[in-house]
Amino acid sequence: MITGELKSKIDRVWDAFWSGGISNPLEVIEQITYLLFLRRLDDLQTLAEKKARVTGTIEDPRFLPDQEHLRWSRFKNEEPAVMYQTVSTQVFPFLQKYGQQVGGDNTTYSDHMKDARFTIPTPALLSKVVDMLDTIPMDKRDTNGDLYEYMLGKIASAGQNGQFRTPRHIIQLMVDMTAPQPDDEICDPACGTAGFLVAASEYVRSTHPSTLTDAKQREHFHRSMFHGYDFDNVMLRIGSMNMLLHGIEAPDIRYRDSLSEGTVEDADKYTLILANPPFAGSLDYESTSKDLQRVVKTKKTELLFLALFLKLLKPGGRAAVIVPDGVLFGSSKAHKDLRKTLVEDQKLDAVIKLPSGVFKPYAGVSTAILFFTKTNSGGTDHVWFYDVRADGFSLDDKRNPIDPNDLPDVLKRWKALGAEADRARTDQSFLVPKDDIVAQSYDLSLNRYKEIQHEEIEHRAPLDIIADIEALDEEIAKGIAELKGMLS
């Protein structure tokens, strides 16, 4: 957790951008991302120089001898006008070409920097922001990650850009329920700021500490465990930096329009998919992958993404994905076919109904989390339903922390699923046999199976009810008379 002092420093950086004329929160994050990347390159160069005092040569130099003036530790001490000239005309062109030079870091980080644009408008603002960022400690992974997460949280509070942020406690629930393992290959085909991948990496670190002490597992963790696609280059840069600051050296974060391109190269590749794909979109058949159209004939993005997940998963692979409620009960042929596929051809494990305020203030859409396993041979016996009524935050636009919170109970019951067989359909969670789902034409909406517990209704004599109404009328008349007296 970051301290109030560090939050205050980040708030001042943010305020400096706003008062300096940059009010788009994504642009603010993007410019901060570039500067943090430059600072990291300088730190890596300094580390390489320390090693060179022993070995005699600098391995993997980030800056060549004639590029010393481009280092953070050098330009941060320049006068504002000189710093601005250096950064705008030399440092950013260097950043765009970084990775192409000898010794460059040929990772997704360097690849995503090729489109870097410097948009800080004045020398005074650049100097102020560099001074502020220079005082923030960046030598600990936990602090780095928490700081960047705090900045990303400002995107969500900024209105229309919040759709890139799935609430972190919902992500954590999905990660905890799927329990990533050290040998997993994890993918988010609509990764945005890489929140799912970051949470999965932190889970593996904390529950399987040997992952980072075994050489083979450590190599997998840093270079082949985490995969994310997005078709927004800004999101790729932000997501990559989020992974970097959480200590992942070279994740596979790359540009891809997941629904338009073929899935052949990544088919049957991943063992775990965690995602919150875009809802309510519609694509032309011509621009949609033919591979996906063979799974489900539709233009709806939420259905196409589910088809994509089935393509990408290895047999035995599992998925936890957020879907709009329409996926659960939609009556089109595509909706029914896809639900039938999940139930009959794969193993549908759970449907977790979320309250409609989870994505406020920027969306009131009603959603659920689907958990399924790819088998290609069926396996659905029972499907677990849970009706989440409270997620620990108010369900209005403010989303303030409150009690109660059902999410710990969701995880607890998920880990002891056998005990759910004794739960009644009137309870908050229960198991539904596959035959019941088939009988309902594969409808997966919780209300289709939930039973309402009817409470005893008080029966009263009609004359008593009339007497209460008359008494109420008298109170209303009395109040109106008093109000008239006050006004006169």
Secondary structure, 3 states (H helix, E strand, C coil): CCCHHHHHHHHHHHHHHHHCCCCCHHHHHHHHHHHHHHHHHHHHHHHHHHHHHHHCCCCCCCCCHHHHHHCHHHHCCCCHHHHHHHHHHHHHHHHHHCCCCCCCCCCHHHHHHHHCCCCCCCHHHHHHHHHHHHCCCCCCHHHHHHHHHHHHHHHHCCCHHHHHCCCHHHHHHHHHHHCCCCCCCEEECCCCCCHHHHHHHHHHHHHCHHHHCCHHHHHHHHHCCEEEEECCHHHHHHHHHHHHHCCCCCCEEEECCCCCCCCHHHCCCEEEEEECCCCCCECCHHHCCHHHHHHCCCCEHHHHHHHHHHHHEEEEEEEEEEEECHHHHCCCHHHHHHHHHHHHHCEEEEEEECCCCCCCCCCCCCEEEEEEECCCCCCCCEEEEEECCCEEECCCCCCCEEEEECHHHHHHHHCCHHHHHHCCCCCCEEEEEHHHHHHCCCCCCHHHCCCCCCCCCCCCCHHHHHHHHHHHHHHHHHHHHHHHHHHC
